[in-house]
């Protein structure tokens, strides 16, 4: 470059009359932290500019402040909680960022009682600040620029000061650090000036002021065969300010990544999660064979695609497998393991990732055959449940005719999950076979009744398993079938089974308590404990637990032969057809036959029911239009019941103690009315 052009460039650079420009919100820190920092810097001989508070504020940043920023070698931005609330501070910050890009201003943020992520992501108080600014239409044109400026400065590694920190100690350390940063730049400029190969000395000296340009400076130093120790001495003191990606690129293209080892490891110790940093460190460990397996397996911050491809380029498929496995790079891992015949590691990985691999159609036929050989023949991993499931999933997708064979031959797969999956795939016979194999008999009979639609097979299955819940579903299906005019031969049903149930239901002529409740899983434990307590006191209780076989009309017969009724009223109670009919009849028996009624309001306010507020008035009309109850009757029924004094159970109450009191209360009432028969 000619001397004239060099002189022209030099003239464009403003004279640096300040070493440090302090940017801060006066109301937050002027008389405290910023004042102490300013005097500490001045005592160290660092020329520092601090707004004295007498500058005239206005819509535009003052000429004096603009010149001060342009005439500074660095700027320390003290980001306090209310920094962004000041439009003056935001305009000042934008000028600082502009100078960082155009004149090499070095920017060091101090996060004063602020989480750095709040600045980077504009959350917390910084989000509140922009909500305030958004109400001012005059600021619309500046808002986006302000956001960008905050995000850029927020991403610069700086100093974080918590409320519990000793500020005097931090100020002392900070002053020493910034003094060192300013000195190292002077030394480097002198070194570059001595090297004749770097012709554009003025341009390089300009770059030295801005850490953003440090990578290109390092590249020129390497090209100029500058000693590595000198380069390390340049980058280590300002490591937190350097753009890692560009620095790594400059060294990587020159095959000099090893130079950055100390720099990278120091940033890792300081908590950096920069992906480019960890990629570079991984390449160094791979090249030097410094336990790369451990790094690739345990490090969570590198890019698996980058290091996997790097290992492939070095013809090391085993290391590539580790990198791709860590990042779940399914397609790349399968390709590299297939190409290099690493089939056993591939089989294990595909088993772990079977859902994604199968869904994306990545499982090769070659691996399918290998899995069959591993699973269907004796081997150390033949019983692996993931491999069993993988074979099942692959067969469902590629060849459904093989699923039944796998069901019969394999034992170690997730029965409930595959029962659902086969139903979704409309493989209903396979679903029935799975449920039957895993003795999930209710699920199995549901498939026969709802999917295969064969009541005859359902009857035979019910006879074989002899479960009440299964027979209950079969009986219900038979009754619905009969109503539709489809008759079924009942000769094969276990008549003795039903007769024994009928004898059980009618063994006692009367009941002491008719228990009415909604089959809601949220109160199932309470129902069971209450029932156990009643039976423990020899109180003859009629109840119908969910799934129990119930003959038509039996609930009504039991009610009219009961001395009392205990109603567990919940928010979901009115949404049960059985409960709604029971409740209407309970009120009828109470009014006509003298039935004793005990109310338990379970996690619901009695007043809420009385006034029909909350979920009742709307949902009742929607859910019970098909009942023989008009709105007025249903409303009156609820009001009548809700006005009966009873027990109220809140979420924080001791249910065991309340049950004990309820049962004692019922026993007392029954004893006092034992001669009364409704």
C-alpha positions in Angstrom: 0.0 0.0 0.0 1.3 3.5 -0.8 2.2 6.0 1.9 -0.6 8.3 0.7 -3.3 5.7 1.1 -1.8 4.8 4.4 -1.9 8.4 5.5 -5.5 8.6 4.3 -6.5 5.6 6.5 -4.7 7.1 9.4 -6.6 10.4 9.1 -9.8 8.5 9.4 -9.0 7.3 12.8 -10.0 9.7 15.6 -7.4 10.7 18.2 -7.7 8.5 21.3 -7.8 10.9 24.2 -9.5 8.5 26.6 -8.6 4.9 27.6 -12.0 4.1 29.0 -15.5 5.6 28.4 -17.9 4.7 31.2 -21.6 4.1 30.1 -24.0 3.8 33.0 -27.5 4.9 34.3 -26.9 7.7 36.7 -29.8 7.1 39.0 -28.7 3.5 39.5 -24.9 3.6 40.0 -23.5 7.1 39.7 -22.9 7.8 43.4 -22.0 4.2 44.3 -20.3 1.5 42.1 -19.6 3.7 39.1 -18.0 6.4 41.2 -15.7 3.9 43.0 -14.7 2.3 39.6 -14.0 5.7 38.1 -11.6 6.8 40.8 -9.9 3.3 40.9 -9.2 3.6 37.1 -7.9 7.2 37.5 -5.6 6.1 40.3 -4.2 3.4 38.0 -3.3 6.1 35.5 -6.1 5.1 33.1 -7.6 8.1 31.3 -11.3 7.6 32.0 -14.3 9.6 30.8 -17.3 9.8 33.1 -20.4 11.9 32.3 -20.5 14.4 35.2 -24.3 14.7 35.0 -24.3 18.3 33.7 -24.5 17.4 30.0 -27.7 18.7 28.5 -30.0 15.8 27.6 -32.2 15.8 24.6 -33.6 13.5 21.9 -30.2 13.1 20.3 -27.0 12.1 22.0 -24.9 15.2 22.8 -21.9 16.2 20.6 -19.6 16.1 23.7 -20.6 12.5 24.5 -20.3 11.4 20.8 -16.7 12.8 20.7 -15.9 11.2 24.0 -17.0 7.7 22.7 -15.2 8.2 19.4 -12.1 9.3 21.2 -11.9 6.3 23.6 -9.9 3.1 23.2 -12.5 1.1 25.2 -15.9 1.4 26.7 -17.1 -0.2 30.0 -20.9 -0.6 29.9 -22.4 -0.9 33.4 -25.7 -2.7 32.7 -27.8 -2.2 35.8 -31.4 -3.2 36.3 -32.9 0.0 34.9 -30.2 0.8 32.3 -32.6 0.0 29.4 -35.3 2.2 30.9 -33.3 5.3 29.9 -33.6 6.3 26.2 -30.5 8.4 26.7 -28.5 5.2 27.8 -29.9 3.3 24.8 -28.8 5.9 22.3 -25.4 6.0 24.0 -25.1 2.2 23.7 -26.0 2.3 20.0 -23.2 4.8 19.4 -20.8 2.5 21.4 -21.8 -0.5 19.2 -21.4 1.6 16.1 -17.8 2.6 17.1 -17.1 -1.0 18.0 -17.7 -1.9 14.3 -16.3 1.2 12.7 -13.3 2.4 14.8 -12.3 -0.7 16.8 -13.7 0.4 20.2 -13.2 -2.4 22.7 -16.4 -3.0 24.7 -16.4 -4.7 28.1 -19.9 -5.2 29.8 -20.4 -5.3 33.6 -23.6 -7.0 34.5 -24.4 -5.1 37.7 -27.0 -7.0 39.8 -28.4 -8.3 36.5 -28.5 -11.8 35.0 -26.6 -11.6 31.6 -29.3 -13.8 30.0 -31.8 -11.1 30.7 -29.8 -8.7 28.6 -29.1 -11.2 25.8 -32.8 -12.4 25.6 -34.4 -9.1 26.7 -36.3 -10.7 29.5 -36.9 -9.7 33.2 -36.5 -6.0 33.8 -35.1 -5.5 30.2 -38.4 -6.8 28.9 -40.3 -4.4 31.1 -38.2 -1.5 29.8 -39.2 -2.2 26.2 -42.8 -2.5 27.2 -42.5 1.1 28.6 -40.8 2.4 25.4 -43.4 0.8 23.2 -46.0 3.1 24.6 -44.1 6.1 23.2 -44.8 6.4 19.5 -41.9 8.7 19.0 -39.5 5.8 19.8 -40.8 3.3 17.2 -38.1 4.0 14.7 -35.3 3.3 17.3 -36.7 0.2 19.1 -35.2 -2.4 16.8 -31.8 -0.8 16.8 -31.8 -0.7 20.6 -32.7 -4.3 20.8 -29.9 -5.3 18.5 -27.4 -3.2 20.5 -28.4 -4.8 23.8 -28.2 -8.3 22.3 -24.7 -7.7 20.9 -23.3 -6.3 24.1 -25.1 -9.0 26.1 -23.3 -11.7 24.2 -19.9 -10.3 25.0 -18.2 -12.1 27.9 -17.9 -9.6 30.7 -18.0 -9.3 34.5 -21.1 -10.2 36.6 -21.5 -8.6 40.0 -24.1 -10.1 42.3 -25.6 -8.3 45.3 -23.6 -10.4 47.7 -20.3 -9.7 46.0 -17.6 -7.5 47.6 -17.5 -4.6 45.1 -14.2 -3.2 46.3 -12.4 -6.5 45.5 -14.1 -6.8 42.1 -13.2 -3.2 41.2 -9.5 -3.9 42.1 -9.4 -7.0 40.0 -11.2 -5.3 37.1 -8.9 -2.3 37.1 -5.8 -4.6 37.0 -7.4 -6.6 34.1 -8.3 -3.6 31.9 -4.9 -2.1 32.5 -3.3 -5.3 31.3 -5.6 -5.4 28.2 -4.6 -1.9 27.3 -0.9 -2.6 27.8 -0.8 -5.8 25.7 -2.3 -3.9 22.7 0.5 -1.4 22.8 3.1 -4.1 22.9 1.5 -6.0 20.0 1.3 -2.8 17.9 5.1 -2.3 18.4 5.8 -5.9 17.5 3.8 -5.6 14.3 5.5 -2.4 13.4 8.9 -4.1 13.5 7.8 -6.8 11.0 8.4 -5.7 7.5 6.3 -8.4 6.0 3.1 -6.8 7.3 3.0 -3.8 4.9 -0.3 -2.3 6.1 0.9 -1.5 9.6 -1.7 1.2 10.1 -4.6 -1.1 9.2 -3.3 -3.8 11.5 -2.8 -1.4 14.3 -6.4 -0.3 13.8 -7.5 -3.9 14.1 -5.7 -4.3 17.4 -8.0 -2.0 19.1 -11.1 -4.1 18.2 -11.2 -7.7 19.6 -13.6 -8.5 16.7 -10.7 -8.3 14.3 -8.3 -10.3 16.4 -8.7 -13.5 14.3 -7.5 -11.7 11.1 -4.6 -10.3 13.2 -3.7 -13.8 14.4 -3.9 -15.0 10.8 -1.4 -12.4 9.7 0.9 -13.1 12.6 0.9 -16.8 11.6 1.6 -15.9 8.0 4.4 -13.7 9.2 5.9 -16.6 11.2 5.5 -14.8 14.5 6.5 -17.0 17.5 3.6 -19.0 19.0 4.4 -17.8 22.5 3.9 -14.2 21.4 0.5 -15.0 19.8 -0.6 -16.8 22.9 0.4 -13.8 25.0 -1.8 -11.7 22.7 -5.0 -13.8 22.8 -5.0 -15.2 26.3 -5.5 -11.9 28.2 -8.5 -11.0 25.9 -9.9 -14.5 25.5 -13.3 -13.6 26.8 -13.7 -10.9 24.1 -12.6 -12.9 21.1 -15.0 -14.3 18.4 -14.1 -18.0 18.8 -15.5 -19.2 15.5 -13.4 -16.9 13.3 -10.3 -17.4 15.4 -10.7 -21.2 15.1 -11.2 -20.9 11.3 -8.0 -18.8 10.9 -5.9 -21.4 12.7 -7.7 -24.4 11.2 -7.1 -23.3 7.6 -3.4 -23.0 8.4 -3.4 -26.4 10.2 -2.4 -24.7 13.5 -5.3 -25.5 15.8 -2.9 -26.9 18.4 -1.8 -23.3 19.0 -5.2 -22.7 20.6 -5.2 -25.6 23.0 -4.4 -23.5 26.1 -6.8 -20.8 25.0 -9.6 -23.2 24.4 -9.1 -25.2 27.6 -9.1 -22.0 29.7 -12.4 -20.9 28.2 -13.9 -24.4 29.0 -12.8 -24.0 32.6 -14.5 -20.6 32.6 -17.8 -22.4 31.6 -17.9 -21.6 27.8 -20.3 -23.8 25.9 -19.5 -22.3 22.5 -19.9 -25.1 19.9 -17.0 -23.9 17.7 -14.7 -23.9 20.8 -15.7 -27.5 21.6 -15.5 -28.6 17.9 -11.9 -27.3 17.8 -11.0 -28.9 21.0 -12.4 -32.2 19.7 -10.3 -32.0 16.5 -7.2 -31.4 18.6 -7.9 -34.4 20.8 -8.6 -36.6 17.7 -5.4 -35.4 15.9 -3.3 -35.9 19.0 -5.0 -39.2 19.9 -5.5 -37.7 23.4 -8.3 -40.0 24.6 -10.7 -38.9 21.9 -13.2 -41.6 22.8 -13.8 -40.1 26.2 -14.3 -36.6 24.7 -16.7 -37.8 22.0 -18.7 -39.8 24.6 -19.0 -37.3 27.4 -18.7 -33.8 25.9 -22.2 -32.3 25.4 -21.3 -29.2 23.5 -19.7 -30.1 20.2 -21.5 -30.5 16.9 -21.8 -34.3 16.2 -22.2 -33.7 12.5 -19.0 -31.7 12.3 -16.8 -34.1 14.4 -18.4 -37.2 12.9 -17.5 -36.0 9.4 -14.1 -35.0 10.6 -13.5 -38.6 11.9 -14.8 -40.0 8.6 -12.3 -37.8 6.7 -9.5 -39.3 8.8 -10.9 -42.8 7.9 -11.8 -43.6 11.5 -15.3 -45.0 11.4 -15.2 -46.1 15.1 -14.8 -42.5 16.3 -17.3 -41.3 13.8 -19.8 -43.8 15.2 -19.2 -42.4 18.7 -19.8 -38.8 17.5 -22.9 -39.6 15.5 -24.3 -41.8 18.3 -23.9 -38.9 20.8 -25.8 -36.6 18.6 -28.4 -39.1 17.4 -27.4 -38.5 13.8 -29.4 -41.6 12.7 -28.9 -41.6 8.9 -25.2 -40.7 9.1 -24.5 -43.3 11.8 -26.3 -46.1 9.9 -24.4 -45.1 6.7 -21.0 -45.2 8.3 -21.6 -48.4 10.2 -23.1 -50.1 7.2 -20.2 -49.0 4.9 -17.6 -50.3 7.4 -19.6 -53.4 8.5 -19.9 -52.3 12.1 -23.2 -54.1 12.4 -23.3 -55.0 16.1 -22.8 -51.4 17.2 -25.4 -50.4 14.6 -27.9 -53.0 15.9 -27.6 -51.7 19.5 -28.0 -48.1 18.4 -31.0 -48.8 16.2 -32.6 -50.7 19.0 -32.2 -47.6 21.3 -33.6 -45.3 18.6 -36.1 -47.7 17.0 -39.0 -45.3 16.9 -37.2 -42.6 15.0 -35.2 -45.0 12.8 -38.3 -47.0 11.8 -40.4 -43.9 11.3 -37.9 -42.4 9.0 -37.4 -45.7 7.0 -33.7 -45.8 7.8 -33.4 -49.5 8.8 -31.6 -51.4 6.0 -32.6 -54.9 5.0 -29.1 -56.1 5.9 -29.5 -55.0 9.5 -33.0 -56.6 9.7 -31.5 -60.0 8.8 -28.8 -59.5 11.4 -31.3 -58.7 14.1 -33.3 -61.8 13.3 -30.1 -63.9 13.6 -29.3 -62.2 17.0 -32.7 -62.3 18.5 -34.2 -65.6 17.2 -31.0 -67.5 17.9 -29.2 -68.0 21.2 -26.7 -65.1 21.8 -25.6 -62.9 24.7 -28.1 -60.1 23.7 -30.9 -62.3 22.3 -33.2 -61.3 25.1 -32.7 -57.6 24.7 -36.1 -56.0 24.9 -35.2 -53.1 22.6 -34.2 -55.6 19.9 -37.4 -57.5 20.3 -39.4 -54.3 20.0 -37.3 -53.2 17.0 -38.1 -56.4 15.1 -41.8 -56.0 15.9 -41.9 -52.4 14.7 -40.0 -53.1 11.6 -42.3 -56.0 10.7 -45.4 -53.8 11.3 -44.0 -51.3 8.8 -42.4 -53.4 6.2 -44.0 -56.9 6.4 -47.1 -57.2 8.6 -47.5 -60.9 7.8 -44.4 -61.6 10.1 -45.9 -59.9 13.1 -47.9 -62.9 14.4 -44.8 -65.1 14.1 -42.8 -62.6 16.2 -45.6 -62.4 18.8 -45.5 -66.2 19.2 -41.7 -66.5 19.3 -40.7 -63.4 21.2 -41.4 -62.8 24.9 -39.4 -59.7 25.9 -41.3 -56.8 24.4 -43.8 -54.2 25.8 -47.2 -55.9 25.5 -49.5 -53.0 26.4 -47.6 -50.6 24.1 -47.6 -53.0 21.1 -51.2 -53.9 21.8 -52.0 -50.3 21.1 -49.6 -50.0 18.1 -51.1 -53.1 16.4 -54.6 -51.7 16.8 -53.5 -48.4 15.3 -52.1 -50.4 12.4 -55.5 -52.2 12.2 -53.8 -55.5 13.0 -56.6 -56.6 15.3 -55.9 -60.4 15.5 -52.3 -59.5 16.4 -53.5 -57.1 19.1 -55.8 -59.8 20.5 -52.9 -62.3 20.5 -50.6 -59.8 22.3 -53.2 -59.0 25.0 -54.0 -62.7 25.5 -50.3 -63.6 25.7 -49.7 -60.9 28.4 -52.9 -61.9 30.2 -54.4 -58.5 29.7 -57.9 -60.1 29.4 -60.1 -57.0 29.6 -58.1 -55.4 26.7 -58.3 -58.7 24.8 -62.1 -59.0 25.1 -62.5 -55.4 24.1 -60.6 -56.1 20.9 -62.9 -59.1 20.2 -66.0 -57.0 20.8 -65.0 -53.6 19.4 -62.6 -54.4 16.6 -63.1 -58.0 15.5 -66.8 -57.8 16.4 -67.2 -61.5 17.3 -69.4 -62.0 20.4 -69.2 -65.8 20.0 -65.4 -65.7 20.3 -65.7 -63.3 23.2 -68.0 -65.7 25.0 -65.6 -68.6 24.5 -62.7 -66.4 25.7 -64.7 -65.2 28.8 -65.4 -68.9 29.7 -61.7 -69.7 29.5 -60.4 -66.8 31.6 -63.3 -66.8 34.2 -63.0 -63.1 35.1 -66.0 -61.1 36.3 -64.8 -57.9 34.5 -64.5 -59.8 31.3 -68.0 -61.4 31.6 -69.4 -58.0 32.5 -68.3 -56.6 29.2 -69.5 -59.7 27.3 -73.0 -59.5 29.0 -73.2 -55.8 28.1 -72.4 -56.4 24.5 -75.0 -59.3 24.4 -77.7 -57.0 25.8 -76.9 -54.2 23.4 -76.9 -56.8 20.6 -80.3 -58.0 21.7 -81.7 -54.5 21.7 -80.6 -54.1 18.2 -82.4 -57.3 17.2 -79.3 -59.4 17.0 -79.9 -62.5 19.1 -77.2 -64.8 20.4 -77.3 -68.3 21.7 -76.6 -68.2 25.4 -76.3 -71.9 25.9 -72.5 -71.8 26.3 -72.5 -69.2 29.0 -71.5 -70.3 32.5 -74.9 -70.3 34.2 -73.6 -71.3 37.5 -71.3 -68.2 37.5 -74.2 -65.8 37.1 -76.3 -67.7 39.6 -73.6 -67.4 42.2 -73.4 -63.7 41.6 -77.1 -63.3 41.9 -77.1 -65.2 45.2 -74.3 -62.9 46.4 -76.4 -59.8 45.6 -79.6 -61.0 47.2 -78.2 -62.8 50.3 -79.4 -60.0 52.6 -83.0 -58.8 52.5 -82.1 -55.2 53.6 -79.2 -52.8 53.5 -78.2 -50.4 56.1 -76.5 -48.0 53.6 -76.9 -47.4 50.0 -73.6 -45.8 48.8 -73.9 -43.4 45.9 -70.8 -42.0 44.2 -69.2 -41.2 40.8 -66.6 -43.7 39.6 -63.9 -41.0 39.5 -60.3 -42.1 39.9 -59.6 -38.9 42.0 -61.8 -40.2 44.8 -61.3 -44.0 44.3 -59.1 -44.3 47.4 -61.6 -42.4 49.6 -64.5 -44.6 48.4 -62.6 -47.8 49.2 -61.5 -46.6 52.7 -65.1 -45.4 53.5 -66.5 -48.8 52.3 -64.0 -50.7 54.3 -64.8 -48.7 57.4 -68.5 -49.3 57.0 -68.1 -53.0 56.5 -65.7 -53.1 59.5 -68.5 -51.8 61.7 -70.8 -54.5 60.3 -72.9 -51.9 58.5 -74.5 -53.7 55.5 -73.6 -51.5 52.6 -74.8 -51.7 49.0 -72.2 -50.4 46.6 -71.3 -50.8 42.9 -67.6 -50.4 42.4 -66.5 -49.7 38.9 -66.4 -52.8 36.7 -68.6 -54.9 39.1 -71.4 -56.8 37.4 -74.7 -55.2 37.9 -78.1 -56.7 36.9 -80.6 -54.4 35.4 -82.7 -52.6 38.0 -80.7 -54.0 40.9 -79.5 -50.5 42.0 -83.2 -49.3 42.3 -84.2 -52.5 44.2 -81.3 -52.0 46.6 -82.2 -48.4 47.2 -85.8 -49.1 48.2 -84.6 -51.8 50.6 -82.0 -49.5 52.3 -82.3 -47.7 55.6 -80.0 -44.8 54.6 -78.0 -43.4 51.7 -74.6 -41.9 51.8 -73.9 -39.6 48.8 -70.4 -38.6 48.0 -71.0 -35.4 46.0 -68.2 -34.3 43.7 -67.9 -31.9 40.8 -68.1 -34.9 38.4 -71.0 -36.5 40.2 -73.7 -35.0 37.9 -71.9 -36.2 34.8 -72.7 -39.8 35.6 -76.0 -41.2 34.2 -76.1 -43.8 37.0 -75.5 -41.1 39.7 -78.1 -38.7 38.3 -80.8 -41.4 38.3 -79.7 -42.6 41.8 -79.9 -39.0 43.1 -83.4 -38.4 41.8 -84.6 -41.6 43.3 -82.8 -41.0 46.6 -84.7 -37.7 47.0 -87.9 -39.4 46.1 -87.3 -42.1 48.7 -86.3 -39.5 51.3 -89.5 -37.6 50.7 -91.9 -40.6 50.4 -90.4 -43.4 52.5 -88.3 -41.6 55.1 -84.9 -42.6 53.7 -82.1 -41.2 55.9 -79.6 -39.2 53.7 -76.0 -38.4 54.7 -74.1 -35.9 52.4 -70.4 -35.8 51.9 -69.2 -32.8 49.9 -65.9 -34.0 48.5 -63.6 -31.1 47.4 -66.6 -29.0 46.5 -68.5 -26.2 48.3 -72.1 -26.9 49.4 -72.9 -23.3 48.5 -71.6 -23.9 45.0 -74.2 -26.7 44.5 -77.0 -24.8 46.2 -76.6 -21.8 43.9 -75.8 -24.1 40.9 -72.7 -22.1 40.2 -69.4 -23.3 38.8 -69.6 -26.1 36.2 -73.1 -27.3 37.0 -75.6 -25.1 35.2 -74.0 -25.3 31.8 -72.7 -28.9 31.7 -75.9 -30.3 33.1 -77.9 -29.0 30.2 -75.3 -30.3 27.7 -74.8 -33.7 29.2 -78.3 -34.8 30.4 -80.6 -33.8 27.6 -81.4 -37.5 27.1 -82.6 -38.1 30.7 -86.2 -38.2 31.8 -85.4 -35.2 34.0 -86.2 -31.7 32.9 -84.0 -28.8 33.9 -86.3 -27.7 36.7 -86.6 -31.1 38.3 -82.9 -31.7 38.1 -82.1 -28.2 39.6 -84.6 -28.8 42.4 -83.1 -32.2 43.1 -79.6 -30.7 43.5 -80.9 -27.9 45.7 -82.8 -30.3 47.9 -79.8 -32.5 48.5 -77.3 -29.6 48.9 -79.4 -28.1 51.6 -79.0 -31.3 53.7 -76.4 -30.7 56.4 -73.4 -33.0 55.9 -69.7 -33.3 55.9 -67.4 -31.1 53.8 -63.9 -32.5 52.9 -61.3 -30.1 51.6 -58.0 -31.1 49.9 -56.0 -30.3 53.1 -58.3 -32.3 55.4 -57.3 -35.6 57.1 -59.6 -38.0 55.2 -59.0 -40.9 57.6 -60.2 -39.0 60.6 -63.2 -37.7 58.7 -64.2 -41.2 57.6 -63.9 -42.4 61.2 -66.3 -39.6 62.3 -68.7 -40.2 59.4 -69.0 -43.9 60.1 -69.6 -43.2 63.9 -72.3 -40.7 62.9 -74.0 -43.2 60.6 -73.8 -46.0 63.3 -75.4 -43.7 65.8 -78.2 -42.7 63.4 -78.9 -46.3 62.4 -78.9 -47.4 66.0 -81.4 -44.7 67.0 -83.7 -45.6 64.1 -83.3 -49.4 64.1 -87.0 -49.9 64.6 -87.9 -47.8 61.5 -88.2 -49.6 58.2 -88.7 -47.6 55.1 
